[in-house]
């Protein structure tokens, strides 16, 4: 067994949330540059130029890419040979989030009691934590500050097996069309197929963090990604919803086995920042 102290976990979470809110990854930066060269709309080009410049300033100055610094989502791959010592794991994660948002001057957007009081917790906690037990003696964290302009546009459909790939693609495209300018396009679209309703939603969200330009390894699902992306970009919504070819930068589909009677399909919409960061202890 390998011991990992909760102080290390807290520090790692803090570092990753600061990084995710300040810096987009290299692949996304490159994809935005490609989109700028491909865009045919002059307004669309102007919006993409502003997005690219905003990202450069945020990274250089280490300030938030967007004023909505998101709800803290954490995906954890916990090695089964790890023994966590020194405190409570969940408390360590939440303390890391709290310190990142306080010391990084990031907006705190979490409200307790979502229906009645809606009182701000003032720490951007609690985080949403998904934990998977895996082989090994390490902990891998993928953090995602998820803004709600895009999260509010996400959708779930309980399709039937007879709907097939065509039905799934139609649902993806219709979801993006309905969202229009609300999720700050150009977007990244995560799609989860299979499992149960809640599992499909989780894998759709995690799919957003896949590196841009990396298709699903299954050729048939990769073909679905390509077709959905092409159809979305033919909608004409464009950057910031002001028209153009660049409505979505990438469609990422992941899937799980499911029941013979069903085909859950979840679409998680993400803005052009697609903020996430990964770290391993």
C-alpha positions as CSV (number, residue, x, y, z in Angstrom):
1,X,0.0,0.0,0.0
2,X,1.1,3.6,-0.8
3,X,0.1,6.3,1.6
4,X,-1.1,9.7,0.3
5,X,-1.8,12.4,2.8
6,X,-4.9,14.5,2.5
7,X,-2.7,17.7,2.5
8,X,-1.2,16.5,-0.8
9,X,-4.7,16.0,-2.2
10,X,-5.8,19.5,-1.1
11,X,-2.8,21.1,-2.6
12,X,-3.2,19.2,-5.9
13,X,-6.9,20.2,-6.2
14,X,-6.1,23.8,-5.5
15,X,-3.4,23.9,-8.1
16,X,-5.5,22.2,-10.8
17,X,-8.5,24.5,-10.3
18,X,-6.3,27.6,-10.6
19,X,-4.7,26.1,-13.7
20,X,-8.1,25.2,-15.3
21,X,-9.5,28.7,-14.7
22,X,-6.4,30.5,-16.2
23,X,-5.1,28.3,-19.0
24,X,-6.7,26.5,-21.9
25,X,-4.8,23.5,-23.2
26,X,-2.6,23.5,-26.3
27,X,-4.9,21.4,-28.4
28,X,-7.8,23.6,-27.8
29,X,-5.7,26.7,-28.5
30,X,-4.7,25.2,-31.8
31,X,-8.2,24.2,-32.7
32,X,-9.4,27.8,-32.2
33,X,-6.6,29.0,-34.5
34,X,-7.7,26.5,-37.1
35,X,-11.4,27.6,-36.7
36,X,-10.3,31.2,-37.3
37,X,-8.6,30.3,-40.6
38,X,-11.7,28.2,-41.7
39,X,-14.4,30.6,-40.7
40,X,-16.1,32.4,-43.6
41,X,-18.1,35.0,-41.6
42,X,-16.4,38.3,-40.9
43,X,-18.3,38.6,-37.7
44,X,-17.5,35.0,-36.8
45,X,-13.8,35.7,-37.4
46,X,-13.9,38.8,-35.2
47,X,-15.5,36.8,-32.3
48,X,-12.9,34.0,-32.7
49,X,-10.1,36.6,-32.6
50,X,-11.4,38.1,-29.4
51,X,-11.7,34.6,-27.8
52,X,-8.1,33.8,-28.7
53,X,-6.9,37.2,-27.4
54,X,-8.9,36.7,-24.2
55,X,-7.3,33.3,-23.7
56,X,-3.8,34.8,-24.2
57,X,-4.4,37.6,-21.7
58,X,-6.0,35.2,-19.1
59,X,-3.0,32.9,-19.3
60,X,-0.3,35.6,-19.2
61,X,-1.9,37.6,-16.4
62,X,-3.3,34.5,-14.6
63,X,-6.8,35.8,-14.3
64,X,-10.0,34.0,-15.0
65,X,-10.8,33.1,-18.6
66,X,-14.5,33.8,-17.9
67,X,-16.3,35.6,-15.0
68,X,-18.4,32.4,-14.5
69,X,-15.7,30.2,-12.9
70,X,-18.1,27.3,-12.6
71,X,-19.3,24.6,-10.3
72,X,-16.3,22.5,-9.2
73,X,-16.5,19.0,-10.8
74,X,-13.9,16.5,-9.9
75,X,-13.3,13.1,-11.6
76,X,-11.2,10.8,-9.4
77,X,-9.4,7.6,-10.5
78,X,-8.4,6.2,-7.2
79,X,-5.8,3.4,-7.2
80,X,-6.8,0.4,-5.1
81,X,-3.3,0.3,-3.6
82,X,-3.6,3.8,-2.2
83,X,-4.2,4.4,1.5
84,X,-5.4,7.9,2.2
85,X,-4.1,9.2,5.5
86,X,-4.3,12.4,7.5
87,X,-7.9,13.2,7.3
88,X,-11.1,13.0,5.2
89,X,-10.8,12.7,1.4
90,X,-13.9,14.7,0.6
91,X,-13.0,17.5,3.0
92,X,-9.5,17.7,1.4
93,X,-11.0,18.1,-2.0
94,X,-13.4,20.8,-0.8
95,X,-10.7,22.6,1.0
96,X,-8.6,22.6,-2.2
97,X,-11.5,24.1,-4.1
98,X,-12.1,26.7,-1.3
99,X,-8.5,27.8,-1.3
100,X,-8.3,28.0,-5.1
101,X,-11.4,30.2,-5.4
102,X,-10.5,32.4,-2.5
103,X,-6.8,33.0,-3.3
104,X,-7.4,33.1,-7.1
105,X,-10.2,35.7,-6.8
106,X,-12.5,33.3,-8.7
107,X,-16.2,33.9,-8.5
108,X,-18.0,31.7,-6.0
109,X,-21.2,30.5,-7.6
110,X,-22.5,27.7,-5.4
111,X,-25.8,28.1,-3.5
112,X,-27.1,25.9,-0.8
113,X,-30.8,24.9,-0.8
114,X,-31.4,25.2,-4.6
115,X,-35.1,25.9,-4.4
116,X,-35.9,28.2,-1.4
117,X,-33.0,30.1,0.3
118,X,-30.4,29.8,-2.5
119,X,-27.8,31.2,-0.1
120,X,-24.3,31.4,-1.4
121,X,-21.9,29.0,0.4
122,X,-19.1,31.6,-0.2
123,X,-16.5,28.9,-0.9
124,X,-17.7,27.5,-4.2
125,X,-18.1,24.2,-2.4
126,X,-19.2,21.5,-2.1
127,X,-17.6,20.1,-5.2
128,X,-19.3,17.4,-7.3
129,X,-17.0,14.4,-6.9
130,X,-17.1,11.2,-9.1
131,X,-14.8,8.4,-7.8
132,X,-13.7,5.3,-9.7
133,X,-11.6,2.6,-8.2
134,X,-8.8,1.5,-10.5
135,X,-5.7,-0.7,-10.3
136,X,-2.4,0.9,-9.1
137,X,-1.0,3.1,-6.4
138,X,-1.8,6.6,-7.7
139,X,-4.7,9.0,-7.8
140,X,-5.6,10.8,-11.0
141,X,-7.7,13.9,-10.8
142,X,-9.5,15.6,-13.7
143,X,-11.0,18.8,-12.6
144,X,-13.6,20.8,-14.5
145,X,-15.0,24.2,-13.5
146,X,-18.3,23.9,-15.3
147,X,-20.1,27.1,-16.1
148,X,-23.9,27.1,-16.2
149,X,-24.5,29.1,-19.4
150,X,-23.5,25.9,-21.1
151,X,-24.6,23.4,-18.5
152,X,-28.2,24.7,-18.6
153,X,-28.3,23.6,-22.3
154,X,-27.5,20.0,-21.6
155,X,-30.1,17.3,-22.3
156,X,-31.0,13.6,-21.8
157,X,-33.1,11.4,-24.1
158,X,-34.2,7.9,-23.4
159,X,-34.1,6.7,-27.0
160,X,-35.0,3.2,-28.2
161,X,-32.6,0.8,-29.9
162,X,-34.6,1.2,-33.1
163,X,-33.6,4.9,-33.2
164,X,-30.0,3.9,-34.0
165,X,-27.1,6.1,-34.9
166,X,-29.3,8.4,-37.0
167,X,-31.6,9.0,-34.1
168,X,-28.7,9.8,-31.8
169,X,-27.1,12.3,-34.3
170,X,-30.5,14.0,-34.7
171,X,-30.8,14.4,-31.0
172,X,-27.3,15.8,-30.7
173,X,-27.9,18.3,-33.5
174,X,-31.4,19.4,-32.2
175,X,-29.9,19.9,-28.7
176,X,-27.3,22.3,-30.1
177,X,-29.8,24.0,-32.3
178,X,-32.1,24.6,-29.4
179,X,-29.2,26.0,-27.3
180,X,-28.5,28.6,-29.9
181,X,-26.2,31.4,-28.6
182,X,-26.8,30.5,-24.9
183,X,-23.7,28.3,-24.2
184,X,-21.2,30.8,-25.7
185,X,-20.4,29.0,-28.9
186,X,-18.2,27.7,-30.4
187,X,-18.9,24.8,-28.1
188,X,-17.5,21.4,-27.3
189,X,-20.2,18.7,-27.1
190,X,-19.8,15.7,-24.9
191,X,-22.1,12.7,-25.6
192,X,-22.7,9.7,-23.4
193,X,-24.5,6.7,-24.8
194,X,-25.7,3.7,-22.8
195,X,-25.6,2.7,-19.2
196,X,-28.4,4.2,-17.2
197,X,-29.8,7.7,-17.4
198,X,-27.4,9.1,-14.8
199,X,-24.4,7.2,-16.1
200,X,-24.9,8.6,-19.6
201,X,-24.9,12.1,-18.2
202,X,-21.7,11.5,-16.3
203,X,-19.7,10.1,-19.2
204,X,-21.0,12.9,-21.4
205,X,-19.5,15.4,-19.1
206,X,-16.2,13.5,-18.8
207,X,-16.1,13.3,-22.6
208,X,-15.6,17.0,-22.8
209,X,-12.2,16.7,-21.2
210,X,-10.9,14.4,-24.0
211,X,-8.1,16.1,-26.0
212,X,-9.5,18.0,-29.0
213,X,-8.6,16.2,-32.2
214,X,-8.7,12.7,-30.6
215,X,-11.6,10.8,-32.1
216,X,-13.3,7.8,-30.4
217,X,-11.1,4.7,-31.1
218,X,-14.1,2.8,-32.4
219,X,-14.4,3.8,-36.1
220,X,-18.2,3.7,-36.1
221,X,-18.5,6.1,-33.2
222,X,-15.8,8.3,-34.7
223,X,-17.8,8.5,-37.8
224,X,-20.8,9.6,-35.7
225,X,-18.7,12.3,-34.1
226,X,-17.7,13.6,-37.5
227,X,-21.2,13.5,-39.0
228,X,-22.7,15.3,-35.9
229,X,-20.0,18.0,-36.0
230,X,-20.6,18.6,-39.7
231,X,-24.4,18.9,-39.3
232,X,-24.1,21.2,-36.3
233,X,-21.7,23.5,-38.2
234,X,-24.2,23.7,-41.0
235,X,-26.8,25.2,-38.7
236,X,-25.2,28.7,-39.1
237,X,-25.3,29.6,-35.4
238,X,-21.6,30.5,-35.5
239,X,-19.3,32.1,-32.9
240,X,-21.3,33.9,-30.1
241,X,-24.4,32.9,-32.0
242,X,-23.8,35.7,-34.5
243,X,-23.6,33.5,-37.6
244,X,-20.9,31.5,-39.3
245,X,-19.5,28.0,-39.7
246,X,-17.9,27.5,-36.3
247,X,-20.8,26.6,-34.0
248,X,-18.9,23.6,-32.4
249,X,-15.2,22.8,-32.3
250,X,-15.6,19.1,-31.5
251,X,-18.1,16.4,-30.7
252,X,-16.8,13.7,-28.3
253,X,-18.9,10.5,-28.0
254,X,-18.3,7.9,-25.3
255,X,-20.4,4.8,-24.5
256,X,-21.2,2.1,-22.0
257,X,-23.0,-1.2,-22.2
258,X,-26.8,-0.9,-21.6
259,X,-30.0,-2.8,-21.2
260,X,-31.5,-4.6,-24.2
261,X,-34.6,-2.4,-24.0
262,X,-33.0,1.0,-23.9
263,X,-30.5,3.5,-25.3
264,X,-29.9,6.5,-23.0
265,X,-28.3,9.4,-24.8
266,X,-26.9,12.4,-22.9
267,X,-25.6,15.6,-24.4
268,X,-23.4,17.8,-22.2
269,X,-22.8,21.2,-23.8
270,X,-19.6,23.1,-22.9
271,X,-18.5,26.6,-23.9
272,X,-15.4,27.4,-26.0
273,X,-13.1,27.5,-22.9
274,X,-13.7,23.8,-22.0
275,X,-11.9,24.4,-18.8
276,X,-10.3,21.3,-17.3
277,X,-6.9,20.2,-15.9
278,X,-5.4,16.8,-15.0
279,X,-3.0,15.8,-12.3
280,X,-1.6,12.6,-10.8
281,X,-0.4,11.9,-7.2
